[in-house]
Structures are given as C-alpha cells and as structure tokens.
Amino acid sequence: MIQIKPIAADRLPALLQRMPKAELHMHIEGSLEPELMFALAKRNGLSVPYPDVESLRQAYVFNNLQEFLDIYHQGTLVLRTEQDFYDMTWAYLKRAAADNVRHTEIFFDTQTHTGHGLNTDVVINGLHRACVDAQQQLGLSASLILCFLRHLSEVEAFEALEQALPLRDKLVGIGLASSELGHPPEKFAKVFAKARALGFRLVAHAGEEGPPAYIWSALDILKVERIDHGVQAMKDPALVARLRQDKIPLTVCPRSNLKLRVFPTLAQHNLGAMLEAGLMATVNSDDPAYFGGYMNDNFTQTFAALGLTAQQAYQLACNSFEASFIDASAKQIFQNQLIETFETFE
C-alpha cells in the first residue's frame, strides 16, 4: 500500500477534482438532466408532465427507492431515437471527463425502452456510438453493462438478453437493477448462469435497501464479480470477512444513499468504516441528475461530511481502477497516473 503525504482539508477538494478515477455505477437514464429531458420531448413532439425545468427538478424529493423509480421511468418516455440515446450519453460523458473520470462502465436497461415500443438496437447503438466518440474526442474509455429489471420476471430478462445478443460486441457485462426489496438475486439464477456461460462480466445491485442475505445470494448464486451498493454488508461480520478476503469490489453511491434515505445524513454514511474494514469500496454517482451530484460532488461532499483523508482518496480511486473490467495493462497506466497526481500535488 502506497503511503500518501497528508493534505490539508482545505486543499482536498482540489485534489479530489484532479485525481484520475473510474466510475463503475452510473445508470445512464439517471443522468438525463431536466433541460435535456425537455429538449428531447420537444424534438419528439412529446410533453413532460411538469410546466418547466425548475418544477421538475423540485419534484426530485424521494422517501425511498420506489418513489425515485416512479419519476425516473417517467423521464425515460422522452427517449425515442438512437440520437436521443447518443445525446443523453454524450452529455454524461462530457460531465464525467470534466470530473477527471478516465474510465466509466455505464449501466443501462433495454426493458424500459422496449416496453415503450423501441427496438433494442436503437438503445444500444446510440449509447455505444457516444462511447466510441468519448474515447476519440475526450480520451475517456467507456463500456456498457446491460441491467435486467428485477421487478420484472426472469423470463423477461431472458428475452432482453436474447434481444441484445446480436450486439454483444458492444457490451462488457450484465447487471441487475431496479426495486431491490422483495426481489432477491436468486430470482435471476438461470439467466445469470446463461450470461456467465456466454462470457459476460457479472455485477448486481445488492445490499442497498435489501439485507446482507441478498449480497450472499448475489455472490454465491449469481456468482457476480462486483456488488453494486453493498452498504448493508457492514451489518454482517462474516460477510465483511468474505468481501475482504475475496477482494469483492463494492460500488458505493453516497449521494444516492442520502437522497433515498438509506442514511439520514452523509455524516452517518459507512464509507469510512468500509475502508477501515479493508473492503474494496469505490465512489460513484448512480443517478446523478436525480441525486444532486456527479462524481466529484460525491467525493467532495462525502469527504467533507466524514473527514476522510488524502490516503483514503487515493485508496478509493485506486480501487475504482482495480475493480473495473479493463485489462491489466490499462489498469496499470491509470494507477501510475494516479500515483503521479498525488506525488506532484501541492
């Protein structure tokens, strides 16, 4: 473990901004800002059930995950063409690049959009084209992870997988998202086994609102490589030991946890405790348009609330590259850049 020189608290925000980082837990539909939502609605001859941008933004107050998902799915109705998906993704990628995100693995789902009458290729091709342009124009690598919606059936997940297979070269992995409570990971055991046999990398949301048992199931039944969220793991010492021993990454989303009332305040978040327990935690933005913050907002606000240090900043950024699905040589390049940033920061 590299020892990082202490940095004064008032200089930490600048360091957090400057350090290279990867984002591994971001739903692209959750990056759809109200301004773009209204613009796409106008372009497609649709209406948004709010009079203006400000009234829509004021509606982003949630008591739980389901309340958020209800308004989130309303926002997806404006996405109708490949260009819409491109524009949404490009807007996020520019924001990510401004936050010194060097690599991102973007969650999306097709089931929402096929439910609106769109074809799977419209969704994937629009997202992928923006990822290609980001590499060429922003120097930001980006890959795609198709998430199944867990409130729907496994049969429907199989359908989504089959529809995506002609475009499998545009995807790196398969995930599991949407309403957690009442939808344990084992509900999707067969479709994850199929995805694993096809060579996809596997992740799953577990332990956000759901219990530690859901994390065990995601690991042992779905055989995922990363746990998305995972904050409830700290309630189970045996699970903490397992996650530490197996170096299972956890893609933590502090602002999301605050907005969805998983924690009452950021000062009560357990990210610091996860790091102290030796877990491979990372920081991510989840649904930044709805939760009030992209990557650097999550870093700066969480560090201020918890009093985290430059050493922990380095660890989180290093973890983000280590937990990514890029190859070992690319990880080494990013981690060397990270070390150089910390060594030269004044």
Secondary structure as the mmCIF struct_conf table of DSSP 4:
data_model
#
loop_
_struct_conf.conf_type_id
_struct_conf.id
_struct_conf.beg_label_comp_id
_struct_conf.beg_label_asym_id
_struct_conf.beg_label_seq_id
_struct_conf.end_label_comp_id
_struct_conf.end_label_asym_id
_struct_conf.end_label_seq_id
HELX_LH_PP_P HELX_LH_PP_P1 ILE A 2 PRO A 6
HELX_RH_3T_P HELX_RH_3T_P1 ALA A 9 ARG A 11
HELX_RH_AL_P HELX_RH_AL_P1 LEU A 12 ARG A 18
BEND BEND1 MET A 19 MET A 19
STRN STRN1 LYS A 21 HIS A 27
HELX_RH_3T_P HELX_RH_3T_P2 ILE A 28 SER A 31
HELX_RH_AL_P HELX_RH_AL_P2 PRO A 34 ARG A 43
TURN_TY1_P TURN_TY1_P1 ASN A 44 GLY A 45
BEND BEND2 PRO A 49 ASP A 52
HELX_RH_AL_P HELX_RH_AL_P3 VAL A 53 GLN A 58
TURN_TY1_P TURN_TY1_P2 ALA A 59 ALA A 59
BEND BEND3 ASN A 63 ASN A 64
HELX_RH_AL_P HELX_RH_AL_P4 LEU A 65 GLY A 75
HELX_RH_3T_P HELX_RH_3T_P3 THR A 76 VAL A 78
BEND BEND4 THR A 81 THR A 81
HELX_RH_AL_P HELX_RH_AL_P5 GLU A 82 ALA A 98
TURN_TY1_P TURN_TY1_P3 ASP A 99 ASN A 100
STRN STRN2 VAL A 101 PHE A 108
BEND BEND5 THR A 110 THR A 110
HELX_RH_AL_P HELX_RH_AL_P6 GLN A 111 THR A 114
TURN_TY1_P TURN_TY1_P4 GLY A 115 GLY A 117
HELX_RH_AL_P HELX_RH_AL_P7 THR A 120 LEU A 138
STRN STRN3 SER A 141 LEU A 149
TURN_TY1_P TURN_TY1_P5 ARG A 150 HIS A 151
BEND BEND6 LEU A 152 LEU A 152
HELX_RH_AL_P HELX_RH_AL_P8 GLU A 154 ALA A 164
HELX_RH_3T_P HELX_RH_3T_P4 LEU A 165 LYS A 170
STRN STRN4 GLY A 173 ALA A 177
BEND BEND7 SER A 178 SER A 178
TURN_TY1_P TURN_TY1_P6 LEU A 181 GLY A 182
HELX_RH_3T_P HELX_RH_3T_P5 PRO A 185 PHE A 188
HELX_RH_AL_P HELX_RH_AL_P9 ALA A 189 ALA A 197
TURN_TY1_P TURN_TY1_P7 LEU A 198 GLY A 199
STRN STRN5 ARG A 201 ALA A 206
BEND BEND8 GLY A 207 GLY A 210
HELX_RH_AL_P HELX_RH_AL_P10 PRO A 212 ASP A 220
TURN_TY1_P TURN_TY1_P8 ILE A 221 ILE A 221
BEND BEND9 LEU A 222 LEU A 222
BEND BEND10 GLU A 225 GLU A 225
STRN STRN6 ARG A 226 HIS A 229
HELX_RH_3T_P HELX_RH_3T_P6 VAL A 231 LYS A 235
HELX_RH_AL_P HELX_RH_AL_P11 PRO A 237 ASP A 246
TURN_TY1_P TURN_TY1_P9 LYS A 247 LYS A 247
STRN STRN7 PRO A 249 VAL A 252
HELX_RH_AL_P HELX_RH_AL_P12 PRO A 254 LYS A 259
TURN_TY1_P TURN_TY1_P10 LEU A 260 ARG A 261
BEND BEND11 VAL A 262 THR A 265
HELX_RH_3T_P HELX_RH_3T_P7 LEU A 266 GLN A 268
BEND BEND12 ASN A 270 ASN A 270
HELX_RH_AL_P HELX_RH_AL_P13 LEU A 271 GLU A 276
TURN_TY1_P TURN_TY1_P11 ALA A 277 GLY A 278
STRN STRN8 MET A 280 VAL A 283
STRN STRN9 ASP A 286 ASP A 286
BEND BEND13 ASP A 287 ASP A 287
HELX_RH_AL_P HELX_RH_AL_P14 PRO A 288 PHE A 291
TURN_TY1_P TURN_TY1_P12 GLY A 292 GLY A 292
HELX_RH_AL_P HELX_RH_AL_P15 MET A 295 LEU A 306
TURN_TY1_P TURN_TY1_P13 GLY A 307 GLY A 307
HELX_RH_AL_P HELX_RH_AL_P16 ALA A 310 GLU A 322
TURN_TY1_P TURN_TY1_P14 ALA A 323 ALA A 323
BEND BEND14 SER A 324 ILE A 326
HELX_RH_AL_P HELX_RH_AL_P17 ALA A 328 THR A 344
#
